[in-house]
Amino acid sequence: MSGATGAVDRSALMHTYPEPPVTFVRGAGTELWDTEGRRYLDFLSGLAVTALGHAHPVVAEAVAEQARTLVHVSNLFGNVVGPQVALTLDRLVGGGAERAGGQVFFTNSGAEANECALKLARKWAGPGRHVVVSTWDSFHGRTLATLHATGQASKHAPFAPMPEGFEHVAYDDLDALADACDPARVAAVLLEPVLGESGVVMPSSDYLGGVRRTAGDARDGNIYIASDQTREQSRESQLGRKPERHECITDDVDFEQDKKEREDDEEDDRVEGEEGCEEHPTILAVA
Ligand SMILES: Cc1ncc(COP(=O)(O)O)c(C=O)c1O
């Protein structure tokens, strides 16, 4: 072992990734230190995860306080903090002051967030409409389902066969998406608004609005799922209520409606005409 990996014995770790060039031992705010004591400016933030920086005293104290108070109670019982955090997230999605009226499901990772989104989409769409359309060059996670949603054939090959029900179209190609969105079979479109792992690839300015309309125009309306893991602030990802670059994208989280309510909403959508995208259900899968 050499350089900044120092004397760390990695032999008991499964070799799923190449040897890291650097091993970090601590961080403070935007800075990191490696095993050799070298200081780095952290532009990567995990993979866009440490939005609050490293070792912020308030965050550290909150984590420690919770660990001192109650560690885990399983999903068989309630706790006080989960509902509070859900309310806070819903207010933030709503712009800070008012609630957006959505509901939160907590997961441990981006892949689990997407798994949950896929299951919700299938449940919402009902039997027979289970196909999820995503784009080539996308990345959606490492579980089998999210791996197949991931549009990179080289990543599928070692783990074949992939679970059934995933199809891919070219990114930033509305015609290809429209062709794929067969309303008799398709439950959802799963999309990185900006491609992350394949480079920071921005779509054309009319793409996200077009995706929303394509998904919404299909019979019964598909669910459009935005997988937004690396750009968690909805405004930055043009998923906010007042998008600066992309049109017609809202952050309604509305997937809990039963069939009757949905039919009523679809009637309202038809009355609203082209602006009907405001009512279209969206799941924000954010890790
Ligand atoms: C767009 C996107 N979706 C999903 C994931 C999976 O997240 P996780 O690694 O937390 O499972 C990632 C991870 O980088 C991602 O970039």
The ligand as an SDF file (V2000), in Angstrom:
LIG
                    3D

 16 16  0  0  0  0  0  0  0  0999 V2000
  -28.8140    9.4380  -10.0870 C   0  0  0  0  0  0  0  0  0  0  0  0
  -28.5250    8.3740   -9.0640 C   0  0  0  0  0  0  0  0  0  0  0  0
  -29.5040    7.5290   -8.7300 N   0  0  0  0  0  0  0  0  0  0  0  0
  -29.2910    6.5500   -7.7990 C   0  0  0  0  0  0  0  0  0  0  0  0
  -28.0600    6.3940   -7.1770 C   0  0  0  0  0  0  0  0  0  0  0  0
  -27.8710    5.2960   -6.1590 C   0  0  0  0  0  0  0  0  0  0  0  0
  -27.6690    5.8310   -4.8980 O   0  0  0  0  0  0  0  0  0  0  0  0
  -26.9780    4.9610   -3.7370 P   0  0  0  0  0  0  0  0  0  0  0  0
  -25.5520    4.7690   -4.1240 O   0  0  0  0  0  0  0  0  0  0  0  0
  -27.1570    5.8030   -2.5070 O   0  0  0  0  0  0  0  0  0  0  0  0
  -27.7470    3.6600   -3.6420 O   0  0  0  0  0  0  0  0  0  0  0  0
  -27.0020    7.2550   -7.4990 C   0  0  0  0  0  0  0  0  0  0  0  0
  -25.6730    7.0920   -6.8650 C   0  0  0  0  0  0  0  0  0  0  0  0
  -24.7110    7.7220   -7.1620 O   0  0  0  0  0  0  0  0  0  0  0  0
  -27.2380    8.2680   -8.4850 C   0  0  0  0  0  0  0  0  0  0  0  0
  -26.2570    9.1120   -8.8500 O   0  0  0  0  0  0  0  0  0  0  0  0
  1  2  1  0
  2  3  1  0
  2 15  2  0
  3  4  2  0
  4  5  1  0
  5  6  1  0
  5 12  2  0
  6  7  1  0
  7  8  1  0
  8  9  2  0
  8 10  1  0
  8 11  1  0
 12 13  1  0
 12 15  1  0
 13 14  2  0
 15 16  1  0
M  END
$$$$
